[in-house]
Amino acid sequence: MQGTRLILFAPWFGPWPAWINLTLESCRFNPDVTWAIPTDQPPSANHPPNVHFLPMSLADFAARAADVVGRPITPENAYKICDFKPLTGEIFADEIAQYTHFGTTDLDIIYGQLACELTPKRLARHEIISGQGFLQAGHLSIYRNTRRIRRAWRIWGARRILSDPEHQGFDDRAFSKSLHPARRHLPWRRYKVLWHEMYSTPDGPIPWADGGPSPTRFHWRAGHLSDERGAKDQYAYLHFMHWRSGRYRRGGTPAPWQGLDKLAHMDWRDMAQNGLDISHAGFIPANFP
């Protein structure tokens, strides 16, 4: 990502998940990317130099959002903050000032090399990039840091949706719809948008990169992320949402990790040296059966 300065925001309120130190170790291997984590938690045990914790409460976050929206914001719970991902450029205007690009991401992710998908050519050609091919993905979206793009969320009905205390999926519904290719004929919607499937959310709604089912085991080695059958040479990231939660799984089937007695079978300090596998058994050493 030569010439690009990218910062990714991943708010988290409440206790850290069991995998947090593993996720942050994978961030370490993308030294040209900065992560910012607004959180009410103390810094985790693993805190790489390119990961910054922004101390704030959920109420603090809501106050910032309210200043941008111009209406009171009273979140029903922390999940509501997903609605505000498209507003990141204005909510954190001061924090992104020195960056050419900003983005939103999640923490239920192990990162490979983001540069394998976020190439200089793509970043130069497009103002908005999504990690999925059919919508503006909440788990990874990249935006060029311009006033026009920071204000792209300002569509009809946005303030009404955002001021609702309950989660409305504004990021991947109304906002995503406003960026759909079918609407780009409108003069005020002529953003240069790339929805590019990065094939990195197992058990999702589309066939995998090689046309088969999604792999059930991934390998992370010194920042390189691949899968058990070699469907792709490498992945920018692994979004394990459907393995940890059944919220959006097809058919309401239980997630593989639900009910596991132990999720992380190794310490994050061993990850850089020995590598890591991610499977239905959780986070496991490379030689785990």
N, C-alpha and C positions, 0 to 999 in steps of 0.2 A: 504493500500500500504506500509506495514511495510518494512523498509530497502530501500525503493525507494525514491529518491528525484527527483521530476518531475517539470519542468517548461514549460508552454505553452505560445506560442507567438501568438498574435493577433494584427497585425499592423492595424492602422486606421488613415487615412488622410482626413481632412475635418471636418465639424461640427459633433458633437456627435449625434447619433440617439436618438430618443425620449425615448427609453427604456434603455439607457446606465446604469443609476443608479440602475435599477432593475437587470440587468445582473450582475453587480458588487456585488450587495448584495448576489446573489446566489453563487458567487465565495467565499464570506466570509465563507460560510458554508462548504468549502473544505479546511480547514486550512493546510492540508499536501500537497497541490498543490500550486505552485506559478504561477501567470500570469504576463507576460511582454507585455506591449502595446506600441510599437513604434508609436509615434504620433506627429503631429504638433499642437495639441490642448493643452490648459492648463488642468491640472488634473480636472476630473469631481467632482461634489459635494460629491459624495460617493467614498471614496478611502480606501477600506479595507487594512489591513496590508500585506496581501498576494498578493496584486495587485501593480505592479510597472509600472510607466509611464516612457518610454524612450524618452526624447525629441529629435526629429529629423524631418527634412522636408522630403518630397518625394524625393527631389534631394539627400539628405544625404543617404537615404535608397538605392537609385539607385547607388550611388557611392560605397557603401559597396558591393552591388550585382555585380557591374562591377569588383571590385577587385577579387571576387571569380570566376566569369565567364571568366575573361581575355579579355573582349570585352566591348566597350562602351554600356551603358544602358540608353536609353532615353524613359521612359514610356509615352505612349500616354495619359494615365490617371491613377488614383490610382488603378483601377481594375487590371491593369497589374501586380501588386505585388503578386496576387494569383499565378502567374506562378513560383514565387520564393520560394514557401513554401517548396519544397523538399530540398532547399539549406539552410534552416534555421540553421542547425548545423554548417555550415561554415560561414554564414553571421554573426551569433552571437556567434562565437566560444568563445570569452572571457566571455560572459554572461552565458554560459551554463557549464563552467568549473567545477563548484562545484556540478553539478547535475548528477545523474546516467542515467536519461532519459530526453528527451526534446520532444516537440511536437508542432503542429500547430493547431489552432482553429479559430473560428470566434466569432464575438460579437452579431450576431443575434441568441443568444442562452440564455436559462435559464438553469442553471446547477442544477441537483439533487446531488446525491452522486456519484462522478466518480468512487469511489472505488468499487461500486457494479458491475462494468464491468471490470475495470482495477484491477483485483485481483492479489495478489502476484504470484500465479501460472502462470497466463497468462504473466505477465511481465517477469518472470524468464525464461519461455519457448520460448518466441518469441522476435525477435529483432525489428520487425516492426508490429504495430497493427493499423488497420483501424476501424472506427466506422460504416462502411458500409460493406455489405457482397459481393459486386460485383465490388468494385474499391477501390483505395487508396483515402480516403475521405479528401477533403480539410478542411472540418469543424471540423474534429477531427482525427488526426493521431499522433501516439506515436512512438518514435524512441529510441533505446538504444544508449547511448552516447559513441560510439566507433568511431575510425577513419574510419573504414570500412563502417559503416552505415552513417556517416556524408557525405561520398563521394558517396553514392549510386545513387545520381542524375546524375552522370557522364556517361550517356548513349550516344549512337550514335545520333548525330543531336541535342543534348541538347543546345549547345552554339548558334547554328543558331536560334533555336526557342526562346531562352531566350533574344537574342539581337534584336528580332523583337519588334518594339515599341508597337504593338497592342497585346492585350491579346490573348493567344493561348491555354489556358487550359492545360499547360504542366503538372500540378500537377495531374489531374485526367484523363489525356489522355496518352501521351507518357510515362510519368514516371509510371503511374499506370499500363500500358500495360507491362512495363519491369518487374513488380513484379508479373504478373499474374501466377497462378500455372502452366499453360502450358509451361512456359519458365524456370521453376526451374530446368530442367534437365541440363541447361547450367552451367558449373562449377563456372563461375563468377556471377551467379545469385542465388546461393544457400543461400539466406537469409531465416531466419526463420520468415515467414510472417503469420499473422492472419488477415483475412478479416472477421469481425464478425458483423453481423447486430444487431445494438442496438435499432432498431425500434423507432427512435426518431425524424424523419422528417415527419410530417403529410403531406398528399396529395402527397406523393412520388410515385415512380414507382412500389413498391412491396406491397403485402398484409401486413396487420398489424400483430402483434405478435399472435393474436388469429384467424387469417385468415380472419377477416372482414375488412371493410374500416377503415381508420385511425380515431381515436377519434377526436372530435371537441372541446373538453374542457379538460384541464389539470389542476391539482391541485398541488401547491407548498406550503409545510408547513414545516418551520424550516429546510430546506435543503432536505426534502423528496419530490420527484416528482412522481406523479401518474396520471392516466387518469380517465375519467368519468365512464368507464365501467369495470375497473379492468383488462384490457388485460394483464398487467404485475403488479407485486407487486410494483415495482419502476423502474424509468428510471435514467440513468446516466445524461442525458441532454435532452432538447427539442430544436431542431433546427427548428425555425419557418420561414425558408427561403421562402417556398411556400405560406405562409400567408401574407408576407409583399411585395412580388414581383412576378410578372408574368413571369419573364425572363425564367425560366425553367419549368413552369407548363405545364402539358399535355394539348394539344389541344388549347393552347394559351388563356385559360380562365383567367379572371381577378382574382387577389389575393384578398381574403376577406378583407384585410386591406386597399386596394387601395380605396381612396375616403372617408375614415372615417374622420369625423371632429375632433375626439379625439381618441388617441390610448391608452394612459395611464390614467386610471380612478382612480388612487390612487398614493399616494406619496411613494417613496421608504422607507422612515423612518417608515412607517406602515407595511412594508412587513414582517419583522422578527417576529413581534408580532401577526399580524392578518392573515398572509398567503396571497396567491395570486393565482388567477385563470388566465389562458390564453385561450382565445377562439377566435372565429371569430369576437367578439366585441372588442378585444384588451386585455390589461392587466387590470383585473378587481378585485374588492374585492371578497372575498369568497362567500358572500351572494348576489352578483349581479345577477339579473334575467337572 
